[in-house]
């Protein structure tokens, strides 16, 4: 996953506050789409990476 801020130079405070807004909206939309039972019942097993 890439960081959208890596290649971005600082411009203005307004621009800095507005830049992440689309990503925030997409993230909130994704969170709202998750079924609550999935959050309770799906186990993420990451034992293979440490």
Buried (B, 14 or more C-beta within 10 A) or exposed (E): EEEEEEEEEEEEEEEEEEBEEEEEEEEEEEEEEEEEEEEEEEEEEEEEEE
